[in-house]
Amino acid sequence: MRQAVRMASLGSMFDAGDSGTFLGLPSASVDDVLGAGIVVIGAPCATPYSSVGPYCKDAPAAIRAASAMYSGIRHHHNFDLDGPMLIDGTSAVDLGDVPWDDTAYEANRAAIRHTCEAVLAAGAVPVVLGGDDSIPIPVLQAYHTAGPMTIVQIDAHIDWRDDRYGEKLGFSSTMRRASEQPHVWRIVQAGARGLGSAREAEVRDAKQWGARIFTSRHIHHNGLKDVLETIPQDSGCLIALDCDALDSSQMPAVAYPSPGGLSFVQVTDLIAGVAAKARIAGFSMVEFVPGKDRDDTSAFTAARIAANLIGHIARQI
């Protein structure tokens, strides 16, 4: 709380407002996004397992709050992007959070999917701030008419379980469900490390399907070149970022923090590398747990990554 007060005080130096939107972007409804190139969507909950419930439900609000400090100067030069976040007349809006219920998982998924479908129909790019790691499933389903898609998952875990606790749409199964979508042509997975839900059978299934898996250790030793070589030139690409891909020193506020993860620079360099080769058709950020964020550092890091991503999309549309 003390850190949040300090951040708010510093924000007054930068003409920060309190609009409640990401970086002070204009708010909009799903019916009036026409003309916006980028649309921020909050998705607090999709299909968490009953044993843990909607443990990331406050993440969209926390990420927006962390970004508020710079809402008054979002047009300033961003050195991560070598220019302002939004350029050449590009525009972005924030829809707020999609409706959700802590037990009505089917309705949660439908709301996320339908919201993304409406944004895509308006010709805009969805930027989804979650929420639990099952959220990419309905997000990806919204692209069913978009043609061949490449999924770049940045995650400590590969999420190839067919089901867990009898649930096929939970957050251990996102890439398994992605592999079953006819519009998914390639899956590239970066940042895997340590232990997770994957057993030997899931790793084998992922590789047999054709998923390209690059561990965090591989990236630390070899850089991002091998990962980027697997991205088809000029393809449509959905980036699915799980915050636990980042090292626990930089992103401790996740469900299962662990050492050896990617750095902020590696993640943003990977986003930049994807943008240089492919069209970023969408983005989801999941698994930030505000209750574990003792000094707001993780929320601020998540907000900076989202702003960086928006900046790269703005340079493509």
N, C-alpha and C positions, 0 to 999 in steps of 0.2 A: 504493500500500500504506500509506504514511504517513497519507494522508487517511482510509483505511478504519479504521486503528487509532484515529485521533482521533474518528471517528464512533462507533466502538464504545465508546470511553471516555465520550463524551457520553451515549450511550444508557444507561449505567449510572445516570445522573442521573434518567432517566425510567423506571426499573424495567424496562428492555428485557430480553426473554428471547431465547432462541436456538432457537425451535421449528422453524425452517426453512420456515415457512409465511408467506404474505403477511400482514404486519402482525400476526403471531402469531395468526391465526385458527385455530380448531380444524381439525385435519386430518381427512379423511374418505376413504372409498373410493367408487368409483362405485356400489356396491351399497347405501350407507347415507346418501344425501344427502336422503332424504325428510324434510321438515320444514324444510330450509334454504331461504331465499329466494334466495340468491345463492351461486354456486359458482365459485371461482377455479380455472382449469385452466391448467397450463403446457403449451405446445406448442413444443418446441425446434426442430422441423424438419418440413416437409411436402415441398415439391418444389423445392429450390434447383437452379439449373443446375449441371451437372457441372463447369463451369469454376471455380466459386467454392465449391461444397460447402456444408455446413451452417454457414455463417459466423455465424449468430445463435443457435447451439445453447445458449449459456450465458446467454442473455438472461433467461429466467424465473428462474433461480437468482440472477442479479445484481439483478434488480428486487426479489425477495423479501429478499435480503440488505440492500438499501438501505432497505427499509421496516422492518427489524428494530429500528432505533433508536427508533421510536415504538410498538413493539408493546405496551409496558406502559401506554401512555396513549391507546390508540385510542378510548377512550370519552370522552376530553376534548372540549371545544368546538373545532370546526374552523372557523376564520373564513372559509375558502373556501366552506363550506356553511351557515354561521350555525347551527351545532349539531353534535352528534356525528355521526360517519360512519354508525353504525347507530342507528336510532331506533324507538320504539314496538314493541319486541319482535322486530324483524327480525333475522335471523341470516344469517351467511355462513360458509362453510367453504372449505378449500383441498384440492383432490384431489391436489396434486402434479403431476408431469409425466406426460403420456400416453406409452406406449411408442413408441420411434422407433428408426430405423436410418439410418445416413448414406448408404445406397444403396437401401434398400427403400421407395421413395417411395409406391408404391401402398398399402403397409401403413401408412405414416405417415398418409396421408390417411384411410384407413379408421378408424384408431384415433381420430383427431381427430373425425371425423364421428360415430362410434358413441358416443363419450364425451359429446359435445354432445347427441345424441339422448336418451341416458339422463338427462341433467340436465333437459332440457326435459320429458321424460315424467314426471319427479318434480315438475314444476311450478315449477322454479327457473330463474333467469336465468344463463346462462353468461357468465363474464368470462374471456376467453382471453388469456394472456400469451405472445406468441411472441418469437422465431422469425422465419423469413423471411416475406416478404409474399405467399407463395402460400397461407398458412394460412387466410385468409378464404374460400377456395374450399370446402374441406370443412366449415368452420363454417357457411357459408350453406346448404350442401346439407342440413344437419341440420334446417333449418326447412321442409322440403318439405311438411309438413302444417299449417303455421302460418297459412296464409292470406296475403293480399297483404302484402308487406313493402316498406318503404322502406329503401334503403341510403344511409347518410351516410358517404361516404369522405372522410377528412381526410388529405390526401396531397399531396406535391409533384408527383406523377406521376398520370396518369389510368389507366394499366394497361389499355389496350384493344387490345393486340396479340393477333391470333388465335393466333399461336404465335411462339416465339423459339427458335432452335437446334433446331427441330423439336418442341419441348415446348409443348403447349397448356395445361398446368396449372401453369406456372411463374409467377413473380411479376411478369411483364409483362402478364399476361392476366387478373388477378383480376376486373376489372369487365366485361370481355368475357364471361367465363364467368358472371358474375352476371346479365348481361343475357339469357342464354339460359335462366335458371331460371324456370319458369312462375309461381312464387310471388313473384317480384320485380316490383313494380309501378312503382317509381320509383327512380332513382339520382341522388343529389345529391353533387357532388364539390367539395370546398372546399380551396383552398390550392395549386393547381397553379402552378408557376413554372419558369422556366429550361428547360433541355434535358433530355430523357429518351428513353425508347424510342419515344415516340409520333411517328409521321410524319403528314403531312397527311391521309392516308387514315384513320388511326385517329381523329383528331379529328373528321373528317367523319362517320365511322360512329357515334361516340358521340353526336354532336348529332342525327343522323338517328334514332337509337333513341329519343331523348328525354332523354338525360342532361343535367342542369343543371350546368354547369361554372362555378365562380367562382374566379378566380385569386387568388393571395395579394395581388397588387397591388390588385385590386378590393376585397378585404376591408379592406386598409389604408386605402383612400381612402373607402370607403362604409360600413364597419362590417359587421355580420352580418345586418342586417335583410333584405336581399335573399335571402340564403341561407335564413333561417328561414321566409320566406314560401313557399318551395317545399315545406316539410314538411307533409304532409297532417295536419290536426287529428285527434288520437286514433288515429293509425296505429301499427302495430307497426314499430319501427325498430331496425335493426342498425347500430351505429356501428363503422366500421372505421378505426382510426387507425394510420397509418404515421408513425413518429417523425420521419422526415425532413420532415414538414409543418412542424415547428417550425424556427424560425430557428437557424442554425448557432451563434449566440452562446449559445443556451440549450440546444441539443441537438446538440453536435458529434459524438457517438458514433453516427453512422449511416454506412451504406455510402457515400453520396454527399452530404456536407454542402454546403449552398449558402446564400448570403445571401438576405435578402428574405423569409424564411419567417414563419409565424405565431408569436405570442408564447404563453407559457404562459397568460396571461389570456385571449387570444382563443380558444384551444382550450377552456379550461374554461368560458368564456362561451358558446361554441357548444354544448357538452354541456348546459349549463344551459338554453339556449334550446330545444334539442331536447326535453329532459325536460319543459319547460313546455307543449309542444304535443302530444307523442307519448309512447307507451309504449316505453321502452327495452327491447327484447326480447333484446338481447345486445350484446357488445362484444368486439372483438379489438384488440390492440396488437402491432405488429410492427416489425421493422427496427431495433431497438436493437442495437448492436454493442459488447458489453462490452470487447472488445480495444482499442477506440479511446477508452475512457472513462478518461482519465488521473487524474481526481480524484474519481470517483464522482458527479459532478454530474449527468450525464445519467441515471444509474440512479435517483438520488433524484428528479429531475424526472419520470421515467416512473412511479415509484411514487406520487408525489403526484397525478398525473393519474388513475391507476387508483383511488386512494382516493376522489378526487373523483367519479369515475364511479359507484363503488359506493354512495357517499352519495346520489346522485340516484336510483339504482335503489331504494335502501332507502326513499325517500320516496314511491315509487310502488306498492310491493307491500303 
